Structure formats: structure tokens, C-alpha cells
Amino acid sequence: MTMIKALLDVRIILLLHWLGVFLSFCGHTQAEHPQYHSPPEVVIPLKILGTGRGMKPSGWLSYSLHFGGKRHIVHMKVKKYLLSRHLPVFTYTDQGALVEDHPFVQNDCYYHGYVEGDPESLVALSYCFGGFQGLLQINGIAYEIKPMTFSTKFEHLVYKMESEETEFPEMNSDFVQEEILPQLESQEINNSTQKQSNYVAWWRHMFLVELVVVVDHTLYLHIKKNISKYNEDLYTMINIVDSIYEVLGIKMLLFGIEFWTKKNYIEVNNIRRSLSYFCVWKNDNLAARLPHDTAHLFINQTVRGMTGLGFVSGMCQALYSCAIITNVDRSLNLIAIAIAHHIGHNLGMHHDGHYCSCGYLKCIMHTSNPPITSFSNCSLSFLWLYTIIEAKCMLYNIYTKDIFSRKRCGDGIVEEEEECDCGPLQSCAKDACCLSNCTMTYGSTCAFGLCCKDCQLLPSGKMCRKEVNECDLPEWCDGLSPMCPDDVYVEDGIPCNESAYCYEKKCNDRNDLCRQIFGQESKSASHNCYKNINTVGDRFGNCGTKLSSYVKCNISDVLCGRLQCTDVKAIPSLRDHSTVYQSHFNDSTCWGLDYHFGMPKPDIGYVKDGTECGPEHVCIHRKCVHISHLDSNCSPKFCNMRGICNNKHHCHCNYMWDPPNCLIRGNGGSVDSGPPPKRERLKKSHLLIFSLFWLLLLLCCLLCLCLKRKKKEEKVLTQPAKPPQKVPTQPTKPLQKAPSQTAEPLQKAPKSPSQTPKTQQSVQSQSSISVHQSQSGKQSSSSIKSVPK
């Protein structure tokens, strides 16, 4: 009986789920027209200077706004990567020919931020034309702000965005049901999870949605063909959409715009059929020249009170990643919220049911599309499963050069069939080597590159890239190309810094990693710290992640998990969402950083690949492996012990030896580094002459020294004897009177038994100066003797 009851419950849940799918399979949403129940308030934003409470450094601005009877402090910062680097705008000529333009876009005037005191607030403002325009959401209430026309006091109008609380009839869902249901089969959500009002599917995987907007002919005529003005409004709307999805870790990038200036290229009378027609058209005509994740068609027609229509779970599926948005009698903020709503449908979100909650009366995915920017627990659940299972086209596809630039002359990137590219006209006017048509000036042999100077190629052997550390190698110009050879470095596994190994051009020393985070006095912690923390398997200690959980480190791999440090004197200043922790084990103090799922910033708190984890062992992908596992097809023996292997497994020879094997004498370097400068070698005859010259010079110096010494000795021997000097008598001390020079002659010392007659004869033949010296010595010695009684 229990089994039958459980099966009935499951069937009821599935029936309710597919009923919801049936009612919202294509994002059918009814519009709530804004009703301003009170006149707008006039506000003068006042800029706050200094660094008061709640302010953040580096680029943050703060303004004080007084409305709704309260003073609000708004903190905001310039938003990056909102628009494509060279945003393409497509139009059509009268003859129907497609024209591509790249207008100037001021991309440093779009801001995002928060309101002080409300952690769930939202700020999305633009400041491109002398005033703030955009959306403020404070305590669950949305406000629209825009500059007052012709104001000379920086006055703005602030509207409270409210709506009539009315009930709307259920939407019919008989449109292309057969095509929609297969897309939803993989989106089975456990309703019991959704019914939990406190459900928190918290994650911060980074996704990028490349959005293309197509403006139909009726809207083009409605805006009076003023493409520039509408583009500015569109940038403001995309800024709001990006801020709405920022809390989910989803980045919006406006990748291109197209105006149907000649006519509509699909039928726009029936919105359901039009949605299918548009998806087919954009797949056949738009995708090839403007790759995208989703495309939205903007129209200026009423569609029975709806804000638009979009396929559920259509993202990353070419024929379903699209939506239609109506612009009739709607403010920019409401259109932006409608865009966000239908992008939510593309991302797998259904309309909110009665069990869905976001903390307010309605959420952004409510069928009425209210002016609110918060997602419900149901929307988070749908998004979590869809992005993990289906939306692979957006995952980690972040800020690459291919996304933000398209090939064309004038983008500053040298591409096929271009001699050079000096960028915009202002830059080309200052470039002496390159013209605006991407060709070089007369007489120039180059216009760019590390081997180009003053529009001429540098000679062969000129160093163009110096080594940056002991794991790097230099490169030289070859005299033929303006480009420096590819950067080569020491092969992985070569010892460096005494106890470390080179890996991918870096010498990853464990102590250096700690010093980079915690300061110069810190160092790697004891093995006890690594063992006790990295075997836990949480965000503080792990050996990576698998699916949605942390992996515990094996005992042999604990040194390759999270980095553990000690001797930390000060806590570093870190980015948002980073946590510094401290642990104690026995006598060990351990410091480290956490890292949780999907953080958009690089993880600096893990042990980097290539770090030593034992004798001849390094960390690779959180595993401690022997260095023999590294990709190496070269060794010092292969280089005849006269060079070192580079990352391309070629010998980089020492000075005086030539590649490839360092067998022949030469100039050093490798086959990858370019030719090093040639060392001039002396000929044998020149070397012989050079050696003889120095030998003769040395002999001359020795001869001069000998002659000088001989002359000095002769001068001493031929010098006449000086007359003896009298020592003055001291009458006050008669007993210590020195003997006069006329005293008795110097007495000879008694002859030693060993003295030969020959020695006596030589003593007697001393000169008079020797006698004088002996007499002086006698005088000195007698001066300290006692006088005999």
C-alpha cells in the first residue's frame, strides 16, 4: 500500500510539473503597464568625497540621493566588458544590400553597484550624457532615474516603479507543443526541492551570454530612423540586464545590433509564428556573420498585453535560442526587465508557481513580468540544472580575444592580407610606419614587432626578449622578420632555486608561494598542517573538486592540495569572497585561503603545478608524481653536457657551442631562440703576435726592475761615511753621561768557537759606516746600563 501511495505521489508531482511546462513552454508573458501613482521626485545627486563607512577603494564612486523621505548612499563602479570591443551595427541600403558599421561607443560610463545599508540592492546606471539614467532597486522597490531636461542644477527625476495588482487569465499553450516538449525532457526538477521557500542554490560559476539584438522595421520607423539614439538607449538597457544577472555569475555581452531599415524579413503579425520564423531566419542569415548565444527581435506592436515571447531552455540550441520583445509604450527599465525575463526562459527558467519565493510578493520570472529584479528559488533551481547539463556553450567562455574583436582593418590587430594595422585614424596619424589602409609607409620595412625599430628591421643577433628568471631563456632577432621568435623556456623538471623545479617557465618554490600571499616573513608550514587540513575535503583543505564536491587528499598527495603557511605577521588584503583561516595542530600554526565553487577569480591559495612535493617529485593536477612523468624527450647528455633543454625539447647550447647538439663550436642558443650575436674569433697568426707582444712586454718590465735594483745597490756602496756625531752631555745627570766619540775604540766581541778565519776577515773588512752603526749601537746599549760603583 505504501508503494502504491508513493507511486501516486510521484505521478501527481510529474503531472503538476508538465502542467506548468504546458502553460509556460514558450515564455508567454503578459505586460504590466507602469502606473506612477505619485509624481516624480526631483533629486540632485551629491558626490561624496573621502573614504567613509562602507566605501571601497580603487575606482568606486559614491553619491548621496534624497528621495522617498530618506537619504540613500549609492556606491558604484565602472562596468567592464559590457559591449563588444568593436560593436558591429548592420543596416540595409535601399537596394537591400547589407552594410556593416562600427560606430564609436563610449564604454566607460556604465556603472553597477549597491546602496549602502541594503545588501540586496541593485544599481545599474549610465552616465554618458551628463546625467544618471537607469535603475535603482532598494528594499525590493524599483526606481527609475533619469536627468531632467534643460536643468542647469544637475537635477534628476526619480520615479517609483509600481504596477496595478491584477489577476491575469491563464495563457493558452497550443503553439508548436511537439517541438518544445522534447527540449524539456532533460529538465525534470524535483518539485519537493522547489517547494522549499528557503532553498538556496548558491554558486558562482562564470557564464557569458553573447546577445544580438535585431530591430524590426516598425520599431525603426517609430524611433524616426535615429539609430544612434536608440543604440544609446539599448546600451543602458543591456547594462540593467547585466546587473540583474550579475548576482548569478552570468555576464551579458551585447555582441551586435541589426536594424531592418528596408523591410521586415519575416512576418510579424502572429507572435507565435513570428518567433519560429525569426529563429529560423537568424540561424540561416545571422549566425554565420555574427555568432551568438541568443538573439532577440525588438518590435513595436502590441501582442495582446504581452511583454514578449521566448523559448524555454533554448540557449545553446540554434533553432530555439531566441525571443521577441515588444517596445510599445514602455520605459527603458521595463524593457530591460522584459529582456532579462525572456533570457531567463532561454536559460531554462519557467514561470514562477505558487510555491516559488524570492522574499517579495512577486519575482522577475512571474507571468506578469513585474518591475522586480530578484530571482525565485524555483528559477535558481531551473538555472542550476540547465546550465550544468545543457548550457555548455556559455560555460567559462570568458573575455577571450575572439569574443571581443572581429577581424577588420583598423582594429589594431594585424590579420590576414594586412601589412600592419595602426588602429583608429587618430592613432594612424601618429604612426610613422603604418597607413590607415593597413599598408606600410614608403621606405618602411616593418611597422610592428619586437624586432622592428624606427620602421626598420633590427639586425640578426639583436636580443629581443631577455630571460625573466632562471627558468626562462633569451631570444634574438633573425634580421628577416619583425617578430621575435616564440618565447621558449627551460624544460619542465630542471632543478632551480636549490630545492625546486622549473615548470612552465616558473620556479614554483613553496616558500615563495607563501611569501606572495602573506608577506616576506612567511614560509611553508609543516607537513603536519598539510596532512591534517588537506585530508578533510572541504573548501579549506582539498585536492580539487569533482562534480559538486571537494576531493580529500590522499596521504601521498597532501602537499599538493591547499597551500599551508606559517610565520604570518599580517592578514593580506584580498578580493571579495576570499577567506583567510588559521588552524592549530600540536605545535603547528597553519594559515591558508579558501576557494569555493565557481569563483570567477583565479585561485591563489592552492599549491601550483610543478611545486616540489618530495625528492624528485612534483605536484601535477593535485597529485604528487615523479618527475619522470613530465613530458621530456631531452636531457643534458643529449646536449653533450654543454647546454640545457628547452620546452620544445631542443638543446639551448652554452656560449661557444652551436645547436642542435652542442657538438660544434659556435655562438650558443638553440634552433628555436634565433641566432645569438656572433663572437669574433682571432686567427692563429694574430693570436701568436698577441702572445709575443705580452711576453716581450713582461720581459722588459723584469729587465727594468733588475736594472733599477742594481743601481740602487751601487749607490748605497759608494756613499761616503758620515762624521761621528757627539752626544750632548747632561750636567744634571753626570752618572748617565754617554761616552764621547773619542773614547776608546770599539771592543771586539769574543770570537765564537764556530767562527772561521774567513768569517773574521769579512767582519774586519766592513766599511766605516758599519763601524759607526756599531758605535751608535753601543751608545744606545750603554745608556740603559747601571753605572759601576
C-alpha positions in Angstrom: 0.0 0.0 0.0 2.9 2.4 0.8 4.4 1.6 -2.5 1.2 2.4 -4.4 0.8 5.7 -2.5 4.4 6.7 -3.3 3.8 6.0 -7.0 0.6 8.0 -6.9 2.5 10.9 -5.3 5.2 10.7 -7.9 2.7 10.7 -10.7 0.9 13.7 -9.2 4.1 15.6 -9.0 5.1 14.8 -12.6 1.6 15.8 -13.7 1.8 19.2 -12.0 5.3 19.7 -13.4 4.2 19.0 -17.0 1.2 21.2 -16.5 3.4 24.0 -15.6 5.6 23.2 -18.6 2.5 23.2 -20.8 1.4 26.6 -19.5 4.8 28.3 -19.9 6.5 26.3 -22.6 7.4 29.3 -24.7 7.7 32.1 -22.1 4.3 33.7 -22.8 4.3 36.8 -20.6 1.7 39.4 -20.1 2.7 43.0 -19.7 2.0 45.1 -16.6 2.0 48.7 -17.7 3.7 51.0 -15.3 1.5 53.2 -13.2 3.1 56.1 -11.5 0.8 56.8 -8.6 2.7 59.8 -7.4 4.6 62.5 -9.3 8.4 62.0 -9.7 10.7 63.5 -7.1 13.3 65.9 -8.1 16.7 64.8 -6.9 20.2 66.4 -7.1 22.9 63.7 -6.7 25.7 64.9 -4.4 29.1 63.4 -4.8 30.7 62.1 -1.6 34.4 62.6 -1.2 36.7 60.7 1.1 36.6 57.2 2.4 33.7 57.0 4.8 32.0 53.9 6.1 31.0 51.4 3.6 33.1 52.8 0.8 35.5 50.8 -1.3 38.9 51.8 -2.8 40.1 51.8 -6.4 37.6 53.3 -8.8 34.5 53.3 -6.6 32.3 56.5 -6.6 29.7 57.5 -4.0 26.7 59.7 -4.4 24.0 60.9 -1.9 20.4 60.9 -3.2 17.4 62.1 -1.1 14.1 60.6 -2.2 11.2 58.7 -0.6 11.8 60.6 2.6 15.2 59.0 3.1 18.8 59.7 2.2 20.4 57.0 0.2 24.1 56.5 -0.3 24.9 54.9 -3.7 28.3 53.2 -4.2 29.1 52.4 -7.8 32.0 51.4 -10.1 32.5 51.4 -13.9 31.5 48.2 -15.5 33.8 46.4 -17.9 33.1 44.0 -20.8 29.5 45.2 -21.4 29.9 45.8 -25.1 31.8 44.1 -27.8 35.2 45.8 -28.5 34.2 46.8 -32.0 30.4 46.6 -31.8 29.1 45.8 -35.3 25.8 47.5 -36.4 24.2 46.1 -39.5 21.8 48.1 -41.7 20.4 47.7 -45.2 20.5 50.1 -48.2 17.5 51.0 -50.4 18.7 48.3 -52.8 18.7 45.7 -49.9 22.4 45.4 -49.6 23.8 44.7 -46.2 26.0 47.4 -44.6 28.3 46.9 -41.6 29.4 49.8 -39.4 31.4 50.1 -36.3 30.3 53.3 -34.5 32.2 54.8 -31.6 31.0 53.5 -28.3 31.8 55.2 -25.0 32.1 52.2 -22.8 33.5 53.8 -19.6 30.3 55.4 -18.4 28.2 52.4 -17.4 28.1 51.7 -13.7 27.0 49.0 -11.3 27.0 48.9 -7.5 24.8 48.9 -4.4 23.0 51.1 -1.9 24.6 51.4 1.5 22.6 49.5 4.1 20.8 47.2 1.7 22.9 44.1 0.8 20.3 43.0 -1.8 20.1 46.4 -3.5 20.8 46.8 -7.2 22.3 49.8 -9.0 22.6 50.0 -12.8 23.2 53.5 -14.1 24.7 55.1 -17.1 26.5 58.5 -17.1 27.3 59.1 -20.7 25.5 62.3 -21.4 25.8 64.5 -18.3 23.4 62.7 -16.1 22.4 59.4 -14.4 19.9 57.2 -16.2 18.9 53.7 -15.2 17.6 51.5 -12.4 17.8 51.6 -8.6 16.3 48.8 -6.5 16.1 49.5 -2.8 14.4 47.2 -0.3 12.5 45.4 -3.0 11.2 48.6 -4.7 12.4 49.6 -8.1 13.0 53.2 -9.0 13.7 54.8 -12.4 16.1 57.7 -12.5 16.8 60.0 -15.5 18.2 63.5 -15.9 15.8 66.4 -16.0 15.7 68.0 -19.4 17.3 71.5 -19.7 18.2 71.5 -16.0 21.2 73.6 -15.0 21.5 72.3 -11.4 22.2 68.6 -12.2 18.6 67.8 -11.3 17.2 64.3 -11.9 13.7 62.8 -11.8 13.1 59.7 -9.7 10.0 57.5 -10.4 8.8 54.8 -8.2 8.0 51.9 -10.5 4.7 50.4 -9.3 2.0 48.3 -11.0 -1.6 47.5 -10.6 -2.1 44.3 -8.7 -4.5 42.5 -11.0 -5.1 38.9 -11.9 -4.5 37.7 -15.4 -6.1 34.8 -17.3 -4.1 31.7 -18.0 -2.1 31.7 -21.2 -3.0 29.3 -23.9 -0.1 27.0 -24.9 -1.1 25.2 -28.0 1.8 26.5 -30.1 4.3 24.0 -31.5 4.0 21.8 -28.5 5.7 18.9 -30.2 8.8 20.9 -30.7 9.0 22.3 -27.2 8.4 19.2 -25.1 11.5 17.3 -26.2 13.6 20.2 -25.1 12.2 19.9 -21.6 12.6 16.2 -21.1 16.0 16.7 -19.6 14.8 19.4 -17.3 13.0 17.2 -14.7 13.1 19.1 -11.5 12.3 17.7 -8.1 9.3 19.8 -7.1 9.9 18.9 -3.5 13.1 20.8 -3.7 11.5 23.8 -5.3 8.7 24.0 -2.7 11.3 24.8 0.0 11.0 28.5 0.4 14.5 28.8 1.9 16.1 26.9 -1.0 19.5 28.4 -1.7 21.2 27.1 -4.9 24.2 29.3 -4.3 27.1 29.1 -6.8 29.2 31.4 -8.8 30.1 29.6 -12.0 31.0 32.2 -14.6 28.9 32.2 -17.7 28.9 34.6 -20.7 25.8 35.2 -22.8 26.5 36.8 -26.2 23.4 38.7 -27.1 22.4 40.0 -30.5 19.5 42.5 -30.9 17.5 42.8 -34.1 15.2 45.9 -34.5 12.3 45.3 -36.9 11.2 47.8 -39.5 8.2 49.1 -37.5 10.3 50.0 -34.5 12.9 51.5 -36.8 10.3 53.9 -38.2 8.9 54.5 -34.6 12.3 55.8 -33.5 12.4 58.1 -36.5 15.3 56.2 -38.0 17.6 57.6 -35.3 19.9 54.7 -35.0 22.5 56.4 -32.8 19.9 57.5 -30.2 18.4 54.1 -30.0 21.8 52.4 -29.6 22.4 54.6 -26.6 19.1 53.5 -25.1 19.9 49.9 -25.9 23.3 50.2 -24.1 21.5 51.5 -21.0 19.1 48.5 -21.1 21.8 46.0 -21.5 23.6 47.5 -18.5 20.5 46.9 -16.4 20.1 43.3 -17.7 23.8 42.6 -16.9 23.4 43.9 -13.4 20.3 41.7 -12.9 22.2 38.6 -13.8 25.4 39.6 -12.1 24.3 38.0 -8.8 24.0 34.7 -10.6 27.5 34.9 -12.0 26.2 35.4 -15.6 27.8 38.1 -17.8 25.8 39.8 -20.6 27.7 40.9 -23.6 26.0 42.9 -26.4 27.6 41.3 -29.4 25.9 43.1 -32.3 22.9 45.0 -33.5 20.9 44.8 -36.7 18.3 47.3 -38.0 15.8 46.2 -40.6 15.9 49.5 -42.3 14.4 48.4 -45.6 11.6 46.0 -44.6 10.8 43.1 -42.2 12.4 39.9 -43.3 9.8 37.7 -41.5 6.1 38.0 -40.9 5.5 39.8 -37.6 1.7 39.6 -37.4 1.3 36.5 -35.3 3.8 36.4 -32.4 3.8 32.7 -32.1 4.6 32.0 -35.7 6.9 35.0 -35.8 9.0 33.5 -33.0 9.6 30.3 -35.0 10.2 32.3 -38.2 12.7 34.6 -36.5 14.7 31.7 -35.1 14.9 30.1 -38.5 15.9 33.4 -40.1 18.6 34.2 -37.6 20.0 30.7 -37.9 20.3 31.0 -41.7 21.3 34.6 -42.0 22.7 35.9 -38.8 24.7 33.1 -37.2 27.4 32.9 -39.8 28.4 36.6 -39.7 27.6 37.3 -36.1 28.0 34.2 -33.8 25.9 34.5 -30.7 24.2 32.6 -27.8 20.8 34.2 -28.1 19.1 36.7 -30.4 16.1 38.9 -29.5 13.8 40.6 -32.0 12.5 44.0 -30.9 9.1 45.0 -32.3 6.8 48.0 -31.9 3.5 46.1 -31.9 1.0 45.2 -29.1 0.7 41.5 -28.7 -2.4 41.1 -26.5 -0.8 42.6 -23.4 2.4 40.5 -23.5 5.9 41.8 -23.0 7.3 39.2 -25.3 7.7 35.5 -26.1 10.7 33.2 -25.7 11.6 29.6 -26.0 12.2 27.8 -22.7 15.5 26.0 -22.5 16.6 27.3 -25.9 20.0 28.5 -25.0 22.8 26.8 -26.9 20.3 25.3 -29.4 20.5 27.2 -32.7 16.8 26.9 -33.6 15.4 27.8 -30.2 17.9 30.4 -28.7 15.7 33.4 -29.5 12.9 35.6 -28.2 10.7 38.5 -29.2 10.4 41.7 -27.1 7.7 44.4 -27.6 8.7 48.0 -27.0 5.2 49.6 -27.1 4.7 52.4 -24.5 7.3 51.0 -22.2 10.1 52.7 -20.3 13.7 51.6 -20.8 13.8 50.0 -17.4 10.7 47.8 -18.1 12.0 46.8 -21.4 15.3 45.8 -19.7 13.4 43.7 -17.2 11.5 42.1 -20.0 14.8 41.2 -21.8 16.1 39.7 -18.5 12.8 37.7 -18.1 13.0 36.2 -21.6 16.7 35.4 -21.3 15.7 33.6 -18.2 13.3 31.5 -20.3 16.2 30.7 -22.7 18.2 29.6 -19.7 15.6 27.1 -18.7 13.5 29.1 -16.2 9.8 28.6 -16.2 7.2 31.0 -14.8 7.1 31.0 -11.0 4.5 28.8 -9.3 2.7 29.5 -6.1 5.4 27.7 -4.1 8.2 29.9 -5.5 9.6 32.7 -3.4 12.3 35.4 -3.6 11.4 37.4 -0.5 8.9 39.7 -2.3 5.3 39.4 -3.4 6.4 38.6 -7.0 9.7 37.7 -8.6 11.2 38.5 -12.0 10.0 35.2 -13.6 6.4 35.8 -12.6 4.0 35.5 -15.5 3.1 39.2 -15.2 6.8 40.2 -15.6 6.7 42.8 -12.7 9.3 45.5 -12.1 11.4 43.4 -9.8 14.9 42.1 -10.3 15.1 39.2 -7.9 15.0 35.5 -8.9 13.0 33.0 -7.0 14.2 29.7 -5.6 12.5 27.9 -8.5 14.4 30.0 -11.1 17.7 29.2 -9.4 16.8 25.5 -9.4 15.9 25.5 -13.1 19.0 27.6 -13.9 21.3 25.3 -11.9 20.3 22.1 -13.6 20.1 23.6 -17.1 23.5 25.3 -17.1 25.2 22.3 -15.6 23.6 19.8 -18.1 22.8 21.8 -21.3 24.3 25.2 -21.5 27.8 24.2 -22.3 28.2 27.0 -24.9 28.4 29.6 -22.1 30.5 27.8 -19.5 33.9 29.5 -18.8 33.8 31.2 -22.2 35.0 34.4 -20.7 36.6 37.5 -22.1 38.7 35.9 -24.9 40.1 38.0 -27.7 37.9 36.2 -30.2 34.8 37.3 -28.4 35.6 40.9 -28.1 37.1 41.6 -31.5 36.2 40.8 -35.1 38.6 40.9 -38.0 38.8 44.2 -39.8 41.3 46.8 -40.8 41.5 49.5 -38.1 41.1 47.2 -35.1 44.8 47.4 -34.2 45.4 43.7 -34.9 47.4 42.6 -37.9 45.4 39.9 -39.6 45.4 38.2 -43.0 46.3 40.3 -46.0 47.3 43.2 -43.8 50.9 44.6 -43.7 50.2 46.4 -40.5 47.2 47.9 -38.5 47.6 51.1 -36.7 44.1 51.1 -35.3 41.8 54.2 -35.4 42.6 57.2 -37.5 43.8 59.2 -34.5 46.5 56.5 -33.9 47.4 56.2 -37.5 48.1 60.0 -37.7 50.9 59.4 -35.1 52.3 56.2 -36.7 55.3 56.8 -38.9 55.4 53.3 -40.2 51.7 52.3 -41.0 48.9 54.0 -43.0 45.2 53.9 -42.2 44.6 51.4 -45.1 46.8 48.8 -43.2 49.8 49.2 -45.5 53.3 50.4 -44.6 54.7 53.8 -45.4 57.3 54.4 -48.1 60.7 53.1 -47.1 59.5 51.2 -44.1 60.5 47.5 -43.9 58.4 46.9 -40.8 55.7 48.6 -38.6 55.4 46.5 -35.5 57.1 43.7 -33.6 60.0 43.5 -31.1 62.5 43.2 -33.9 61.3 46.5 -35.5 62.8 49.9 -34.6 62.2 53.2 -36.4 60.3 51.3 -39.1 63.4 49.1 -39.9 64.3 45.6 -39.1 66.8 45.0 -36.3 69.9 43.1 -37.3 70.4 39.5 -36.7 71.7 38.7 -33.3 69.9 41.6 -31.5 68.3 40.4 -28.3 64.5 41.0 -28.5 63.4 39.1 -25.3 65.5 38.8 -22.3 65.1 35.9 -19.8 63.0 36.9 -16.8 64.1 34.2 -14.4 66.3 31.2 -14.1 63.6 29.1 -15.8 63.5 31.3 -18.9 65.7 31.6 -22.0 66.6 34.6 -24.2 65.6 35.1 -27.8 67.3 37.1 -30.6 66.1 38.6 -33.9 66.9 36.9 -37.1 67.2 40.0 -39.3 64.4 38.8 -41.6 61.2 39.1 -39.5 59.9 41.9 -37.3 58.6 39.3 -34.9 60.7 38.0 -32.1 60.8 34.2 -32.0 58.3 32.3 -29.8 59.1 32.5 -26.2 60.9 29.4 -25.1 61.9 28.4 -21.6 63.7 25.7 -19.7 62.2 22.2 -19.9 59.9 21.1 -17.1 61.7 19.2 -14.3 65.0 21.1 -14.5 66.2 21.9 -10.9 66.0 25.6 -9.8 66.3 27.6 -6.6 68.1 24.7 -4.8 65.0 22.7 -3.8 62.5 23.5 -6.6 61.9 22.5 -10.2 61.2 24.6 -13.3 57.6 24.1 -14.6 56.0 26.1 -17.4 58.6 28.9 -17.1 58.2 29.3 -13.4 60.2 28.1 -10.4 57.4 27.3 -8.0 59.0 27.3 -4.7 56.6 26.5 -1.8 58.1 29.2 0.4 57.8 31.8 -2.4 54.1 31.0 -2.8 53.5 31.7 0.9 55.5 35.0 0.7 53.4 36.1 -2.3 50.3 35.9 -0.2 51.3 36.5 3.4 54.4 38.6 3.1 58.1 38.2 3.1 58.4 36.7 6.6 56.0 33.8 6.0 57.0 30.4 4.8 55.5 27.0 4.0 54.0 25.3 7.0 55.0 21.9 8.4 53.9 18.6 6.9 51.5 18.2 9.9 49.5 21.2 8.6 49.1 19.8 5.1 48.2 16.3 6.5 45.5 17.5 8.9 43.9 20.1 6.7 44.0 18.7 3.1 42.6 15.3 4.1 39.4 16.9 5.3 37.9 17.6 1.9 36.2 21.0 2.4 36.8 24.4 0.9 39.8 25.0 3.2 41.6 21.7 2.6 41.2 19.6 -0.5 42.8 18.2 -3.6 40.4 19.8 -6.1 36.8 19.2 -6.9 34.8 16.5 -8.7 31.2 17.3 -9.8 29.8 19.3 -6.9 32.0 18.1 -4.0 35.5 18.6 -2.7 38.0 15.8 -3.0 40.0 14.6 0.0 43.7 14.3 -0.5 45.4 11.0 -0.2 48.3 10.9 2.3 50.8 10.8 -0.5 49.2 13.9 -2.1 48.7 16.2 0.9 51.5 18.5 -0.2 49.6 19.1 -3.5 46.3 20.3 -2.1 45.7 23.7 -0.5 48.8 25.8 0.4 49.5 25.9 4.1 51.8 28.7 5.5 53.2 29.7 8.8 55.0 32.7 10.4 52.3 35.0 9.2 52.6 38.5 10.6 49.7 40.3 8.9 46.5 39.3 7.2 46.6 40.3 3.5 44.1 42.4 1.7 42.1 40.1 -0.6 39.3 40.3 -3.1 35.7 39.6 -2.3 34.6 36.1 -1.4 38.0 35.1 -0.1 38.5 33.8 3.4 41.8 33.6 5.4 41.8 30.8 8.0 44.1 29.9 10.9 44.4 26.4 12.4 46.5 24.9 15.2 47.7 21.3 15.3 50.0 20.4 18.2 52.7 23.0 18.0 52.0 24.0 14.4 50.1 27.1 13.3 48.7 26.9 9.8 47.4 29.7 7.6 45.7 29.4 4.3 43.0 30.7 1.9 39.7 29.0 1.0 38.2 28.7 -2.5 34.6 27.7 -3.2 32.8 26.6 -6.3 32.7 28.7 -9.4 34.5 31.8 -8.0 35.2 34.0 -11.1 38.7 35.0 -9.9 41.8 32.8 -10.1 42.6 30.6 -7.1 45.8 31.8 -5.5 45.6 29.6 -2.4 46.4 26.2 -4.0 49.8 24.5 -4.5 50.7 25.3 -8.1 51.6 22.6 -10.5 55.3 21.9 -10.7 55.9 22.6 -6.9 58.2 20.1 -5.2 56.5 17.5 -3.0 59.4 15.2 -2.3 62.8 14.2 -3.7 62.4 14.2 -7.5 58.6 14.6 -7.1 56.4 17.4 -8.2 52.7 18.3 -7.9 50.7 17.8 -11.1 46.9 18.2 -11.1 46.8 17.8 -7.3 48.8 14.6 -7.4 52.4 14.1 -6.3 54.2 12.4 -9.2 57.8 11.5 -10.1 59.5 14.0 -12.4 59.8 11.1 -15.0 56.1 11.6 -15.7 56.8 15.1 -17.1 56.9 15.4 -20.9 60.6 15.3 -21.6 62.4 14.0 -24.7 65.7 15.7 -24.0 68.4 15.5 -21.4 71.8 17.2 -20.6 73.5 14.1 -22.1 71.7 14.7 -25.4 73.2 18.2 -25.3 76.7 16.7 -24.5 76.6 18.4 -21.1 77.2 21.8 -22.9 73.6 23.1 -22.8 70.2 22.8 -21.3 66.9 21.5 -22.8 64.1 24.0 -23.6 60.3 23.4 -23.5 60.4 22.3 -27.2 62.8 19.5 -26.2 65.7 21.1 -28.1 69.2 21.9 -26.8 69.9 25.5 -25.8 73.7 25.4 -26.0 76.1 27.3 -23.9 78.4 30.0 -25.2 80.9 28.8 -27.8 78.8 25.8 -28.8 76.2 25.5 -31.6 72.9 23.7 -31.7 71.3 21.3 -32.3 73.5 19.0 -30.1 76.2 21.4 -28.9 79.0 19.4 -30.6 80.4 22.1 -32.8 82.0 25.3 -31.6 79.8 28.3 -32.3 77.7 31.1 -30.7 75.3 29.2 -28.4 71.5 29.4 -28.4 69.0 26.9 -29.9 67.1 26.3 -33.1 64.1 28.0 -31.5 65.7 31.1 -30.0 67.0 32.8 -33.1 70.7 33.4 -33.8 72.7 34.9 -30.9 75.3 37.5 -31.8 78.5 36.2 -33.3 81.7 36.3 -31.3 84.7 37.3 -33.5 87.5 34.7 -33.3 91.1 35.7 -33.6 93.3 34.0 -36.3 96.2 31.8 -35.2 98.8 34.3 -36.5 97.1 37.2 -34.7 97.0 35.1 -31.5 100.7 34.4 -31.8 101.6 38.0 -32.4 99.4 39.0 -29.5 101.0 36.4 -27.2 104.6 37.5 -28.2 103.7 41.1 -27.6 102.7 40.4 -24.0 105.7 38.2 -23.4 108.1 40.9 -24.6 106.3 43.4 -22.5 106.7 41.2 -19.5 110.5 40.6 -20.1 111.0 44.4 -20.5 109.3 45.0 -17.2 111.5 42.4 -15.5 114.7 43.8 -17.0 113.8 47.3 -15.9 113.2 46.1 -12.3 116.6 44.3 -12.3 118.5 47.4 -13.5 116.8 49.6 -11.1 117.7 47.4 -8.2 121.3 47.1 -9.3 121.7 50.9 -9.5 120.3 51.3 -6.0 122.8 48.8 -4.5 125.7 50.5 -6.3 124.6 53.9 -4.9 124.5 52.6 -1.4 128.0 51.0 -1.6 129.7 54.1 -3.0 128.1 56.6 -0.5 130.9 58.3 1.8 130.9 57.7 5.6 129.4 60.4 7.7 131.4 62.1 10.5 130.7 60.8 14.0 128.2 62.8 16.0 128.7 63.9 19.6 126.1 63.1 22.1 125.5 66.2 24.3 126.4 65.7 28.0 123.8 66.2 30.6 125.3 68.1 33.6 122.3 67.3 35.8 122.9 63.6 35.4 126.6 63.0 35.4 126.3 59.4 36.2 124.4 58.7 32.9 126.9 60.6 30.7 127.4 58.9 27.4 130.9 58.2 26.2 132.3 60.6 23.7 133.2 59.8 20.1 136.9 60.0 21.1 136.5 57.2 23.6 138.3 54.0 23.4 137.9 52.1 20.3 135.1 49.6 20.0 135.9 46.4 21.7 135.5 43.2 19.6 133.1 40.6 20.7 134.7 37.4 21.8 135.1 35.0 18.9 132.8 32.1 18.9 134.3 28.7 18.6 132.5 28.1 15.4 133.7 31.2 13.7 136.1 30.5 11.0 139.0 32.7 10.0 137.3 33.6 6.8 134.3 35.0 8.7 136.6 37.1 10.9 138.3 38.5 7.8 135.0 39.5 6.3 134.0 41.3 9.5 137.2 43.3 9.6 136.6 44.4 6.0 133.4 46.3 6.8 133.2 49.9 5.8 133.4 52.8 8.1 129.6 53.3 8.1 129.3 49.9 9.6 131.6 50.9 12.4 129.6 54.0 13.0 126.4 52.0 13.3 128.1 49.6 15.8 129.3 52.6 17.8 125.8 54.0 17.9 124.5 50.7 19.0 127.0 50.7 21.8 125.9 54.1 22.9 122.3 53.1 23.0 123.0 50.0 24.9 125.2 51.8 27.4 122.5 54.3 28.1 120.4 51.8 29.9 123.2 50.1 31.9 123.8 50.7 35.5 126.9 52.8 36.4 129.6 50.7 38.1 130.4 51.8 41.7 
